[in-house]
Amino acid sequence: MKKKKVLFCTESGDLSTGYGNYTRSLLNRLHETGKYEIAELSCYKTCETKNNNPWKVYPNAVKKDDQRNQTYKQNIQNQFGQWRFDLVVAHFKPDVVVDFRDIFMSVFQRTSVFRNKFHWVLAPTIDSFPVRPEWVDSLANCDTLLTHTEWAKKEIEERYSIPVAGVVKDSIDTKIFQPINKIGMRQAFGIENISSTIIGSVMRNQKRKLIAELLKMFSDLIKDHPDTYLYLHTSYPETRGWNIPSLLLEHDVYHRVLFTYVCQNCSNICPMTWKGTSYKCQKCKKNKLVLPSSSTGIKDIELAQIYNMFDIYIQYAICEGFGIPPLEAASCGIPMITMNHGAMKELGEDFEAELIDGEIYRELENSSDRIYPDNKDCLEKIKKLINLSEIEKIKIKEKYRNKVLSKHSWDITSENFEKVLDNIKDLEENRWVAIPKEHFDKIVKNAPNLENHRDLVYHVVDNILQEPTLKQSFFIQSVIKALDIGYIIDDDALIPYDRQAAMKTLEMWFNNKVFLHRFLEDPSLLSKEKSDFLNY
């Protein structure tokens, strides 16, 4: 039987991130079935890095000294794959395109020149509602819509009347993330006060992760519970992250917060209090100890060991699309505290964890509802867990572990994706035949002088672009809106927008369509220097 050709749009399976882990875990299992021909548009991978995967990989990123870097940086969507997506699609000719990243990373796929040639599966992580109109457009116009949580499924169906085909919950490797002796782990990592209470959190240093509030709350906690430590497995420095050393000084918790340091020379892992952005490794004697990042992370087995030093796991964030670290901690049997909002609430309720109340507010950037925690409520929840008896802790550990095993195995997630892929009907074999050059040459490209903006744009879409399905897209509706109001908003600037600008936008789409159909016939149209990502 002919194998379905499936293109996955991902961050990169090489990264130490939630999406990186999702990519590795899912694609490896789907590849092992032997049922699919798999390719990966790896958005943060460059051609200079080695491909260790048994499936086809298309690197999307370029190095800073690459002559294409300026083009790459012109549009923020390029880092998510926009500038190479259609070329990759034309080269691989997939039956199915799958994207399980944040919804804003995949909106450009809606207006692909080849949109009618593949079955589009979206499985976005959604952390808050309402969502932007352009995201709703993608949700409504994909062929199969999946979510990561039951909460997101319910909200999409009720708010927007968009059917969701199923839920593909995030999962973890339960053979790696499992309970280990806590005292043994603390001794192995050189923790001096092995009987102290350690409250841990694993999160990237970014705005929505409330490191500042967590440190503030912790400074109040140690007034009544001085034999307590906070363990932050996080990154620093980050371009848009919290100023961690400043916060440690502000709240006078320098001596009570532990961080993971990893040696860039010998890979030694050293949990310790703040030692700056680099420090001398006691093992190799090199000044190479740094905090981990998405590109210089630690191995899952080492992260599991860190979780097992915790007495309590806490997730302090304004929103989460799912939240892998709380699930990893739960698999290790660590009592959980998380936010009473969205996906965090769903996971917390499923594990009967402690939920922190907070104030719901509307965030400016995304016009979505977020939650800000009640620090006093959090303090009470922490004190409650600190005072648990050993028997109660054992019961929680067993309950959490069994829940993870029954609901969050990668095998289960992979099987759910298999069902989706296998139920997709075969598409026409001849759909990848290019539109002849003569057809484009015959198109009259001069638009009539229609008074109404909508009539003008629709005429161009129908008669020049010849893509009538684009008319209801957010892309085309935005062009019409910009013409009606006379400007577009670019960051903080209002830029005038007239018919000439609109025609230039639509002309670019048309020219791209023409080139891509010529590329279908003759891939050599893309020079050898520019096609390295296709032949990687």
N, C-alpha and C positions, 0 to 999 in steps of 0.2 A: 504494500500500500504506500501511496505517496505521503511523505511526512508533511505535516503542516509547518510552514515557515513562520516563526514567531520572532519578532523584533521587540526586545525589552529596552525601554529608555530608562536609564538609571544614573545615579550619581557616579558610582564606580564600585565594583566589588572589591577593589583594593583598599578602600578607605575603612578606617576604624570608626564608622558612624552607624546609626540605626539603619539607614538605607543601604549602606555598604554591606552590612550583615544580612539584611533582607535579600539583597541581590545574590550573595554567595550561597546562602542557605537554600533559596528557592530554585535558582538556576541549576545548581548542582543536582538537585533531586529530579527536576524535570528533564535534565539531560540524561540522567541515568536510566530513565524509562525507555529511551531509544525511540520515542514516539514523535519527537519534534526535531526540526532543524532550527537551532537557536542562534540568534545574533544579539549582541548587546551594543547599544549606543552608549558608550561609557563617557559621561559628560565631564568628569574631572580627570580623565586620563589623557596623557599625551603619547605621541608615537615613540618617544624616547624610552618609555617604561616597558618592561618585558611583559608579554602576555603569557600568563600561566594557566589560562582557561582552555578547556577542550572545545569551546564553541567560538564562533566568529565574533571578534570585537572590533568596533569602530571607535577609535579615540576621538574625542570632541575638542579638548583643550589644546592650546599651543603654548610653548615656552615664551617667556618675556622677550627673548632676543629673536624670536621668529618674526619674519617679515609680515606675517598675517596677524600678528598680535593686535595691531591697531584696528583692523577690521573686526576682529573678535571682540574687542572692548567697546565698539561703537554702540552696541545694543545689549542691555543687560540680559535679554532672553538668549543671547548666544551662548552664555555659560551653561544654559539648560539644554542646548542642542539645536536652537532654531536655525543657525546659519548652515548646519550640515544635515539636518533632518531629511529634507527632500532628496538630497544627493544619496544619502544612505538608503532611503526607501527605494530609490530608482535602481541602486546597485544590488540590494539584497532581494527586492521584490517580495515583501512579506505577504502572507495571508492575514496575519494578525499583528497589530501593534499594541503593546501593553505598557502602561505607565502607572506605577504605584507610588509616585512621589507626591509632594505637596501640589495641590491643584494649580497654583500659579506657575509651576515649572512646565506645564504641558499645554497651556492655552494656545500656543502657536500651531499645534497639531490640528486644531479645528479648521484652519484655513490652508492646510497643505494643498499644493497643486494636485497631489495624488490621493486626496482624501477619499474619493469614491472607489479606490482600488484596494483598500485593506479594511478589515474589521477592527474597529478601534475599541479597545478595552481600557477603561479608566478605573483605577482602584486608589483614589487619592486619600491621603490623610487629611482630615478636616478637623480643626481644633476649636472653631467658634462659628457662631451664626449671628446675624445674616452674613452671607458671602457676597462678594462683588458680582455685579451683573455679568462681567466677562467670564467669570468662573461658572456662573449658572448656565451660560450659553454652552460651555464645554460639557457640563454635566448632562444637559438636556440633549445634546447632539452626538454624544458618543454612542456606539452600538451596544455595548454592555457596560453598565455602571455597577461597580462594587464599592464597598466601604470597609474600613478597618474596625468599625464599632457599630453595635446595634443603635447606639445613640445617634450617630451621624446618619444612618439609614432612615431612622424614624423622622429626623428633622428635615431631611431632603424631601422625603415623600409627603410630609405634611405641609411644609412651607411652599414647595415649588411644584408639587404634584408630578414629580419625576420618579418613575419606578426604579428601584434598586434591585438588581438581580441576586445579590447575596452579600455576605460578610466574610472577608478573609482576614481573620484576626492575626495580629503580629504574634510571633512565637520566638522561642529561644532554644538553645541546645541544652536540654535537661541533663545530659550526661556530663556536661562541663559545669553548669550552674546547679550545684547540689550542696546540701549541708556538709560542712567540714568542721572539725573541732575548733571552736573559737579561741580557746586559750592557746592551742598549738599554733594557730595562725599568728596570733599576736606575738608569741615568742619568736616565731620564725622571722617576722618582720622587725623585730627589735623594739616593740612597743614596751616602754618601761613599766607603766602602771597597768598591768594586764587585767586587773579586776575592775578598772574604771568603766563607766558607762560610755559607750561610743555611739553617737548619732551620725549616721552617714547619709551622704547624698552624692549621686553621680550625675553630672550635668555639664554641658558645654557652657562656657562663660559668654552668655548673650543676654540681651535685654529682657526677654520674656522669662528667663530663669532668675528668680528673685534672690540672688546671692546677698544683696544689700539687706533685704528684710530678714533673711535667714540669720545673718550675723547679728543684726539688731536684736532679734528674738532670742538668740543664743546667749547674748550678753546678759539678758534678764534671767535666763534659766540658771546660769551658773551662780547667781547670787544665793539661791536656795539649794542648788545641787553642784557644789564646787568640784566634786570628783567626777566631772563629765567632760567629754571631749566632742567636738564636732569634726567630722572627717569630710573634706571636700575633694572629691575626685573631679577636677575641672581643669580648664586650660587658662593660660596666661603667658604673655599678653594676647589680647584679641582687639582688633581694630574698633569693634563696636561693643566691647565687653566692659564689665565692671572693673573699677580700679581697686583690685583686691587688697594690695598692701595698705592703701589709704583707709579702707574700711576696717581692716584689722586694727589699725591705730586708733581710729575714731571710736570704736567700741571696746577697746582695750582687751582684745581676745587673742592677741598674738601668740600667747603661750598655751592656748586651749584649742587651736584649730590645726588639724593635721592635713597634709596634702600628699598626693602621690608624686614622687619624683622618679623619672626614668633616665638611665644613663644612655646617651646617644652613642657611646663608644662600646660598652660591654652589655647593655640592656639590663643592668641591675635595677631592681625596683626598691625604692627607699621611701617609705611613708615617714614624714617628719613635719615639724612645724615650719613656718615660712622661712625660706632661705634665699629669697630673691628669685630672679629669673634663671640663674644658673648657679651650680654649686659643685664642689669637689666630690667625686665619687670615692667612697672609702674602699671600694673593691679594686678599681683599676687606677685610682689616683689621678684621673683626668677631671678637668673642670667641665664636665659634660652632663651633669644632672640638670634636667629641665622638667617642667610640667608637661604632661602629654597633650597632644592635639589630635585633630582628625587625621592628620597625615603621619604623626609619630605617636601612635597610640600603643597600648600594651596588649598582650595576648588575652583572649577570653579566659583562659585558665588562670591567669594572674589576676584578672578582674574578679573572678569568682572567689579567689582567695581573699581579696580586699573586702568584698561583701561579707564574707564569713567572719570578719573582725567586728562587724556592726552588731549592736544590740537592737537598734531601731533604724529603719530606713524612712527618710522623709523626702517628699517631692514638693518643692516650693516653686510654683510657676503660675503665670497668668492663664496659660492654656497649654494643651498637649493634643497632638493628633492621635496619639495612643499612649506612648510612654514606655519604652523598653526597659530602662533601668529599674523601675518598681517591679516589673515582672521578673527580671533577673534576680533581684533581691528576694522576692517572694519564693522563687524556686530554691533559694538557699535557706528558706525558712525564717527570714527576718521579718518581724512585725512591721507593718507598713502604716505610714501616715501620709495622706495625699489630699488634694483639694476637692471640695464639694462642687465640682463643675465639670460638665462635658465628659470627655473621654476619661479624665482622671477619676471622676465620680463613678463612671461605669465600672472601671477596673477595681476601684476601692470597694464598691458595694458587692462586687462579685467575690471578693476575698474577705468581706466583712471587716475591712480595715477601718481605721480611725479617719474620719473625714473632717477637714478644717473648713469651717464656715468663713465667709468673706463677703465683700461688697462687689456686686456686679456693676461694671462700668463700660461705657462705649469707648473703644480705642480710636483715635483719630486716623491713624495710618490705614487701617483696613475697614473701618466702620463696623467692627464686630464687637460682640459682648465678651469681655474678659472678666476674670475674678481677681480681686486683691485680698490677700489673706487677713484674717483677724488674728494678730499675733498672740493675743491673750488666750483665744480659743486653742491655738496651737500649743501654747505652754501647758494648758490643762491636759491636752491629749498626750503630750510627751510624758508628763508626770504620771499619768494613768498607766502608761506602758512601763515606765521605770519601776513602778510598784507592783508589777505582775509577779506572781509566784513562779517558781521553776516549773511546776506542773502546768500552769497556764501557758507558759512560754513553749513547752513541749507540744501542747495541744495545737497552738497556733502554727508551729513549725510543720507538724504533720498535715494539718488542714491546708496550709498554703501549698505545700509540696504536692499533695494529691490533686489539688485544683489545677496547678500548672500542668501536671502530667496528663490530665484528662482533657484539657482545653487548648493548650498552647504548645503543642508539639509541631515542629517544622514539617513532619510527615503529614499531619492533618492539614496544615496550610497548603502544602504542595498538592495533596489530593483534591482539595477544593479548587485550586487553579486548574488541575487536570480536567475536572468535570466541566469547567467553563470552556476551556479550549476545545475539548472533544465535542461539545454541543454546538460549536460554531459551524455553520454549514459551509461547504466548499464554495469558493467564489469562481467566477468564470476564468477558464484557463487563458484566454486571449486578452485579458484586461490590460496587460502590460504592453500591448502594441502601441507604438508611438503615433501621435497625430502627425500626419505628413506636413512637411514644411509648406507645401503648396496651399494647404488649408489656411495657415496663418497669413500667407501672402495675400490671400483674397479678402481678408477681413478689412472692412472700411473702418479706419481708426479715428476718423474725425467725428466727434460727438456733436449732436445738434445743439443749438443754443436754446435749451429748454429753461423756462423761467423758474420752475420749481426744482429745488435742490434734489429732492428725493427722486423725482422723475429722471433727472439728468444722471444721477449715480446708477439707478436701476437700468437705464438704457445702456450704460457702459458695461455693467455686469452681464446683462443678457446678450448684448450684441457684439461686444469686443472681447471681454473676458470669457464669455460663453460659459459661465458657471452660475446658473440661476439659484443653486442652493446656497450660494454665498450671501444672498440678499438678506436673509434673516440672521446672519452672523453678527456678533458684537463688533467685529472689524468694520463691516460696511455700515452698520448703524452708527458707529462712532464717526465715520467720515461725514455722514449726513448731519449728525448733530453738530460737529465742528463747523460745517458750512453754515448751518442755521444761526449759530451764536457768534461765529466769526473768529474763533480762537481755539487753541488747544492748550492744555496745562502741561508743562514740562518741568517737573520738580517745582520750583517756586516761581516760575515765570509763566506769563500768559503770552503765547506766541500767536500772532495774527494768522488766520487760516482762510484762504479764499479758493475759488474754483481752480486756479492754476496749481495750487498746492495739492488739492484733491486729485486732479488729473495726473499729477506727477506720482502720487501714491499708487493710484490704480495702474498707471503705466508700468511702474516697477513690478507690480504683481504679474502683469501680462508678459513682460519681457522675461521674467523668471520662468513662467510657464513655457514659453517658447524654447528657452535654453534647455530646460529639463527634459522636454520631449526630444530635442536633438541629442541630449546626453543619453537618453534611453536607446537611441539608435547607434550612437558612437561614443562610448565612455572615454575615448582618447581626446575628446574635446576639452577635458579637464587636464591640464598639463601634469607631467609626472611629479613635479615639485608640489603641486597643490592636491594631488590625489593620493598622497602617502597614507592618509587615514583609511582609504578604501581598501588598500592592499596591505594593511598592517598585519 
